[in-house]
Amino acid sequence: MTDFSRTKPLFHLPDGMIYLDGNSLGPLPKATPERVAQTLTQEWGEMVITGWNRAGWMAQPMALGDRIGRLIGAEPGHVTLGDTLSIKVFQALAAALAMTDRKVILSDSGNFPSDLYMAEGLIEALDRGLELRVVAPEDVADAFSEDLGVLMLTQVDYRTGRLHDMAALTARAQALGIITVWDLAHSAGAMAVDVAGCGADFAVGCTYKYLNGGPGAPAFIYVAPRHADQARPILSGWLGHGAPFAFERAYRPGDRVARMRVGTPPVIQMAALDAAMDIWDTVDMQALRAASVALCERFIAGVTAACPDLTLASPRDAQHRGSQVSFSHPQGYAAMQACIAHGVVGDFRAPDIMRFGFTPLFIDAGDVDRAVAVIADVMANRLWDDPQYQARSAVT
Ligand SMILES: *Cc1c(COP(=O)(O)O)cnc(C)c1O
């Protein structure tokens, strides 16, 4: 069992702040500044270009990929890192589409807009009569049909925290010959995921949310071993080539998921992620899920008892929920700004969602109780009804 009272002191949390937004940007591990400084001064500074070999920079995307792979149930050697999640969605979807003659991609209206935009952009670029079909999250299972080529879903809905049954949907997809692309943005580091056990074909996710890699940290991509040597990487960059330093004129994809690399990896950002993964390497994901469910249940019970004006926008049943809890309120934006001003940091998602993420690595039951008291004060005393909380910032 992981003892989460041991992991909490490993993070820097600003004084007086209860941080319930680790689902959007994980906080800073205390070991990260020194690790990054070491990469800057001892590696970049002293080794300069020899750092690619001597400091292992070039091997980091696969090495870090394996450590993330443990958290998502991937086979070793089948996860790599690079670019941003939007790019990895594009790559995974393109590879999936290249494996089928069918024309329809099924997704849901709860999916993150970037995933849907990427699908639309790809459909336009491929110009082969493809169609993106978007249904409500709860209607996905009923929308299965034999004309579907690819099922592209985000396992945990970024707004509501609603959790898709990845094992059941993947099994049904497989039975109908539908390729699956799972976005784990809100599940990697939030709960145990089992991509191999589910039989997922492709999976992608980001490392700056629950995984604490820092703003701009690279995304990851998983390709199932059965496809790894056939999958076509549409973004055929030199570092996905079989022999990048042979500088061959003809593109020839690299081994397995390494072919999903595109260009030069973000070395400094990977150093930050490496420090965060030192913590993650010690975490038992079943224990993490149990702790996350307990925190979410405590929060829901506290807020629903104290704040009759807030409507639960997340599934009430923990089995159908990720590691976040959302409430809706017509003045949700101002209410969240008031909570933040009073030391409880969550975020707001249009049109009316106040979102709180629960991350057992650094949030405990005492934090939940203090957060509930602040939110209750904001709502009962209408602290949100103040012009300073109405003006929208660029990032909500
Ligand atoms: C956070 C998130 C993204 C963000 O993509 P970036 O390219 O890393 O900015 C994409 N998709 C989902 C589902 C997300 O939750």
The ligand as a MOL file (V3000), in Angstrom:
LIG
                    3D

  0  0  0     0  0            999 V3000
M  V30 BEGIN CTAB
M  V30 COUNTS 15 15 0 0 0
M  V30 BEGIN ATOM
M  V30 1 C -5.8400 18.4900 -21.6360 0
M  V30 2 C -6.3590 17.8010 -22.8280 0
M  V30 3 C -5.8230 18.0680 -24.1040 0
M  V30 4 C -4.7620 19.1120 -24.2840 0
M  V30 5 O -3.9800 18.8820 -25.4070 0
M  V30 6 P -2.5740 19.6360 -25.5830 0
M  V30 7 O -2.2570 19.4660 -26.9970 0
M  V30 8 O -1.6030 18.9610 -24.6500 0
M  V30 9 O -2.7570 21.0690 -25.1880 0
M  V30 10 C -6.3050 17.3310 -25.1860 0
M  V30 11 N -7.2680 16.4060 -25.0190 0
M  V30 12 C -7.8130 16.1300 -23.8030 0
M  V30 13 C -8.8660 15.0950 -23.6680 0
M  V30 14 C -7.3870 16.8450 -22.6800 0
M  V30 15 O -7.9350 16.6190 -21.5030 0
M  V30 END ATOM
M  V30 BEGIN BOND
M  V30 1 1 1 2
M  V30 2 1 2 3
M  V30 3 2 2 14
M  V30 4 1 3 4
M  V30 5 2 3 10
M  V30 6 1 4 5
M  V30 7 1 5 6
M  V30 8 2 6 7
M  V30 9 1 6 8
M  V30 10 1 6 9
M  V30 11 1 10 11
M  V30 12 2 11 12
M  V30 13 1 12 13
M  V30 14 1 12 14
M  V30 15 1 14 15
M  V30 END BOND
M  V30 END CTAB
M  END
